[in-house]
């Protein structure tokens, strides 16, 4: 099997595709992934891969000269007023592969590869799929254009399956009972076109740039507030939050429970049942819902996460509803099950930690107290590389959120386990010191990191590639730079250019 190569030829990025998101809404012009223009959709097709079997994708750009959404040339961006076409590059979120197939923000390219970014190197991306089985997703990652390219529709699901590991678990299978749900928010004009405010939060500094986008309508798999008829049995839903900035706190209005089986790209050790779950932008939660336990014939999946999260506006009737499940009345035989144990991966061995790092999130504001930019460790994206971990190593990272919002931090390549989250005491004093020195050790982090501990949810104690950084807290991570299922080094040169990034996934 490992000698077989699967080729997914000519996955295209297309313009002027019309998609109908709601029966009462005119068709919407979008950008979409697909093998042809007539088969392209938002979200794009789900790519299914087998563990150990290569996937090669030739990402092609057929986008038009001008963007359908407002973009801002005053922020670092791949596009300028003289760029011929719309830059794009695809990142396979959660993928473990060589850096030249990772979708570096500066590896962008325009239509027919006429213009290319400084780190562009190849037309065909290679995904070896040697990692553990699980859920990934692919999306645009172009410098300074991610927010508008994602909003235009450049997103899709990717699943790595490993039958020898997964089939014995007995979880729901098949297209009907095992479904990706890609959820995001959008706003529309009355003519059906996508709406994004063209005036920035700081119009005198950034005429169009807004740090966050929140839409009025909730979209699931390309439909606004959809309904799904289900049988009285177990279903598996691989939920991807593909929003630019919206958090979702999911729960069922009828009281039905979720049973978590995986988080981001990795299975957890044993199922965890909850009444609600908080999913940040770019996070994936993999759940099983047993509709045979419903006492009603209708179950509505709802959301009550403030936006921005956690201290923003409460949800309303529109963005508080996700989708409706219509449950058929008759019970049926269900051969799927929830095993007592799922998949157990090696733990993070802190006795072998090779390095401790401190990463601080800063937000900078204008005179009118609106954000102008956000930096990690007070450095812009194009600053010289500061983190150079050794392949095969385990490191401890302390991530310090000095902003007012929860930020989902995403690692490319490496995975991590969340060890703890601790509130910072005397926060203003610590912020003042960090603003001056940008050094957590010199600012005595240990003196300030002694507030209330926040428990890591049971279903998020496994290996992850995204986690929610609570404002005013320090989050301790054990970061692993090797395959988590074998603890072996990568089967490619992870030190090669252009390298990998870590970033907040509130899309810019």
N, C-alpha and C positions, 0 to 999 in steps of 0.2 A: 504493500500500500504506500509506503513512504517514497517509492520511486515514481508514483503517478503524479502528474502535474495537471491541475485543473486551470483552464484559461477562461476567464470572463472577458471576452473581447469587447472593446469599444464602448465602455460605459461613458455616456455622453452627458455633458452639461448643456442644457438647451434653453433657448429663449423663445418667448412668444407662445409659450405653452399656456393654454387656458384650462383651469381646473375649477370645478364647482364645489365649493366648501359647504354650502347649505342650499336647500331647495328654494329658499326665498331670496337668495343672493345671486346676482348675475355672475357669470364666470370671471375668474380672477387670473390675471397674467402672473405667472410664476416662473422661477428657474427650477429645473427638476433633473434628477438622475434617471437614466433609462438606457436601454440598448438601442432604441430608436425614439424619434420624437413622438410617435404614436403610442409608445409603450412607457413613456416617462411619466412619473407621478411624484406627488409630494405627500408623504415621504417617499424616497426612492425605493427600489426593490430590495427586499431582504436577501442578502447574500448569505448562503449557508455553506460552511466549509467543514471539512473533516480534519480532526487532529492529525498532524503529521503529513497532510496532503497540501501541496503548495497551491496558492491562488495567485494568479498574475492578472492585474487589471491595468489596462491602458486607458487612463483617464484622459478624455478629450474635452476640449473647451469649445463649445459652439455658442457662447454667450454673445450678445450684441455689443455694439460700440458704446452705448450709453446705459447706465444703470436705471432700473425702474424705481429705486429708492434713493433718498438723499444721502450722500456720503460727504464727509468733511475732509478737505485737503489740508487742514491745519493741524491734524494729528498725524503721527507717523503712519504712513499708509503705502501700500504697494501701488496705488493709483495716483497719478497726477493729472493735471489738465491736458497734458500732452500724450498720455498713455493711449495707445490705439487698442481699445477693447477693455474688457473687465477681467482683472486678474483673479485667479482662483487656484487653490491647491487643496488636495483632499488629505485629511488626517483620519486614520483609523483609530478611533478613541478606544484605548485598552489594548491595542495591538502591541506585540513584542516582536520587533523585527529591526532590520538595519535602518540607520538614520536617513539614508537617502530615499527610503520609502515611507518615511514617517510624516510627511506633509509639513515640513518646516515652514514657518510663516513667510520666509523669504525665498521659498522654492516655488513661488507662484508662476503662472504662465497665462498668456492671453490666447485668444482664438488662433488655432493652427500653429501654436507655439511661436508666434511672431515676436512677442516680447517675453522675456523670462527674468525671474528674480535672481539675485546674486548667488543663491545657494541651489538653484535648479540644477539637476544633473541627469534626470532620466524621464522618459516618456511612460514607461511601463513599471508599475510598482509591484514588488514581490512580497507577499505575505506567506511565510512558511508554515504558519499555524502549528508551531511546535509547542505552544503554550498549553496550559490547562484548558478544559472546555468551559465555555461561558458566553456571556453577552457582551457585545461591543456595539459601537455605532460609528458611522462615517459621516463626516461633515466638512464643510469648507473651513480653511484655516489661514486664509490670506491675511497678510499684515494690514491691520487697520480696517479691514473690510468684513471680518467674520460676522459682525452683528447684522450687516445688511445682506450678506450672501446667505446666511442662515434664515433670516426673515423672508428672503425671496424663495426659499424652499430647498436649499442644498443640504439635505439630511437623509439618512437611511440607516437601517438596522443590519447588523452582521452577527452571525451566530457561529461559534465553533462547537461542533459536536464530537463526542468521543463515545461511541456506543458501548464499548467494553466497560467503561466507567459508569455511564448514565443509565443504560437499560436495566441493570439490576436494581436501580433505585425504585422503579415502578411508578414514577411520576407521570402525570397526564402527557400523552403524546399525540402526534398527528396535527394537521393544520387546523382542525376544528377545536381541539382542546388545548393546544399549546400555541399561544398567540403573542407576538410582540405588540405592545401598545405604545406608540410614539406620541407623546402628549406635549402640546405647546400652546402658547397664546398668540392671538393675532387681532388686529383691528382692521376694519374694512370701510371704505367709502360706500356710498349708496350705489355707485356704478360697479361695485364688486372689486375694485382695485385695492391693493394693500395700502393701509394708511400708516405712515410714520411721520411724526411731527418734524417739519423741516427747520424748525428753530431750535438751536441748542440751548442748554441750560445757562451757558455763558456766551450769549451771542456776540459780544464784543471780543471774545477770545477765541472761541470755537463756534463759528456761525451755525453749524448744524449738529455737532456732536452732543449726544446725550449719554450719560454713563449707564443708564438702564432703560429698558423698553418693557412696557406692560401693555398687553393687548386686552381688548374687551371680551373677545370670544375665546373659548377653550376648544382646541382642535385635537381630535384623537384619530390617528391614522388617516388624516386628510379630510375629516368631516367635523363640522362644528356640532357639539353636543349630540353625539350620535346615540343610537340605541342598538342593542345586540340581544337577540333572542338566544337563550341558553337552556340547556337541559339541567335537570336536577341531579347534578353530579359534580365532580371536581374538574376545575379548569386551571391551567397554568398561564399566567400573564407576566410577560417580561416587559416591565414598564420603564420606559426611557423618558426622562424629563429633558426635552429638547428646547426648552424655553431659553431666551436670552438672559433673563434675570429673575423670572418668577419661581418661587418655591411653591411646592404643593404639600399640604398636609392632608393626605387622603384618608377617608373613612367612608363607610357605608351608612346611609341614612337609616337603613333597616337594622343595623347592629351586626350584620355579617362580619366575620373576622377575616384577617389575612394570615396566611401561614408563609413565612419567608423561607426560601430555600437557597437563595444566593443574593449577593450584594455586589454591584458593579460586575466585574468579569469573573468572579470566583464563587463557587459553591461555599456555603457555610457548613460547619461541622454537624449541626443537627437542626431540624426545623424549629422555628420560633414563631409563635402565634401572637398577634397583636390586634387591637381594635383600630389603630391608626398608624400611619407611617409618614414621616417627613422626608421629602425627596427634593434635594437641591438641583439647580441647573446642571445638566450633564450627568447626574447620578442615575444609576440603574438599580431598581429593586425588582427582584424576581420572586413572585408570590404564587401561591395556590389558594383558590377560593372554592369552597365546597358549597355549591348552591343547593344541595339537598338539605342543608341546615337552615335554609331560609323559611321563615314562617309566613312570608308574603310571596306574591307572584311578581313583585317589582322590587328591585334594589337599585338605588341611585348612588353612584360613586360621587362624592362631594369633596370639597376642599375648603379649609378655613385658615390658610396661611396668609398673614398680612403681607402687603407688598409696598415697599421693599421689606424683606424679612430681617429681623422680627418686629421692628418698631414702626412700620408703615401703616397704610390704610387697611381697614378690614375689607374682606371680600364682599361682593354684592350678589344679587341673584344671577347675574351673568357669569362672572368668573368664579363663583362658588360652586357651580355645577359642572361636572366632568362628562358623565355619560350615564345612560339608563340601561339596566339589564332587565329584560322581560323573561321571567322564569317559567318554563312550561310546567303544567300542574302535575304530570305523572312522574313518579319515581322510576328509575331504571337501574339496571345492573351496571356497576362501575368497577372495572377491574384495576383501575389505577389506585395508588395508595400513597400515603405519606410515611416514609420509612423513619425509624427511630434515629438512624444515623444517616448522614449524607456523605460528604467527602471531607476527609481530615488531611490537611496539609501540614508540613513541618511548621513548628512554631518559630517565632522570631527569637533567635538565640542572642540575648543581650550580652552574654559573656564574651562574644566574639565581635562586639561593636568596634569598628575601626575609627570612627569619627563622630563628633557631636557638632551639629550645626544649629545656628539660630537664624530664623527668617522672620522679619517683621513686615507687616502690611501697613503701608502709609497711605492716607488719603489727603490730597492737597485741595484747598478751596480758594475761591476768589473773594473779592471784597464783599460780594453779595452772598457769601457762604454757600456757593454751589461748587461741586467738585470740578476741578480742572484736569486732574490726572491722578492715577494711583500707581504707586511703585512698590516693588518688593525690595526690602533692604535699601530703600532710598535710591535705587538705581533704575535707569531706563532699560528697555528691552535690548538696545544695541550696545550696552556697556560690555566690557570684557567679561568672559566667563568667570564666575566666582566659585561654582561647585564642580569639583572634578572627582566624583566617587570612583573607587576601584571596582571593576567588574567582579562579581561574586561576593562583595562585601555587604555587611549590615551596618547601617548608621542610625543614630538617633537625631531626630530633628525636632526642635522646639519652634513651633509656628506661633507668632505673636500677632494677634489681630488688634491693631490700634485704630481701626476705623469704627464707624457706627453701625455697619451692616454685617450680616453673616455672609462670608465668602466661601464658596465651594472651591477648594484647592485641588487641582488636578496634576498628577505626575504622568509624564510620558515615560514609557519603558519600565521604570521601577514600580513596585507595589509596596504597600505599607500596612501595618496594623496600628490602630489608634490605641495608645496606652492609657492616656487620661487627658482630661480637660480641666483646667483650673482657672478660677476667676483671679484677675489681678487686683490687688489692693493698692490704695493710694495711687490710683491710675493716672491722675493728672500730673503728679510728680514724676511718675515713670515716663509718661509721654513727653514731658518737657525735656527730660534727660535724653531720651531716645532721639528726639528732634535735633538736639545739639550734637550728640556723640554717635548715634546710630550704632551702638554697641551694647548688646544685651548683657554681656558679662560686666562691662564697666558701669552699667546702669543698675547692676545688682538685681538681675531678674529673680534670683532665688529669694530675695527679700520681699518682692512683690507677688510672686507666684505662690501665695499661701491663702488664697481665698477659698470659696466653696468649690468642691469638686463636682463636676457634672458627669453623671454616669454615662458611659458609652452604651448605646442600645445593644441588646444582646445580638440582634441580627446584623449589627455592623461591627462586630468584634473580629471578623475574619479579615482576609486580605482584600484591600480596596485600592482604587486608583483615584478616587475623589472623596473628600470629606468636608463637612461643613465647619468652618472656623468661626466660632462664636465671638462676637465683638467683645472686647475687653477681657479676653481669655488667652491663655497659652495652651496650645495643644501639642502633646508629646507623641511623636510618631516613631515607630521602628520601621525603617525603610530598607527594603531588600532589593539588591541589584543582581538577581539571578532568577532562574525559573523557580517558582514557588513549589511546584509539584515534585521536583527532583533535587532542588538546591544546587543544581549544576549551573555552570557558567553558560552564557548564551552561545548559540551555535552560529554566531556572526560577530564581526568586530564592532562592539558597541562603543569603541573609542574613536571611530571614524567620523569625519565631518559629514553633515553640519552639526551633529550633536542632537541633544534632546532638551526639551524645555519643561519647566513646571510653571503653572500660572493659575490665577483665579479664573473660573469659568463663567463669570458674568461677561458675556461676549462683547468685545470691542471691534 
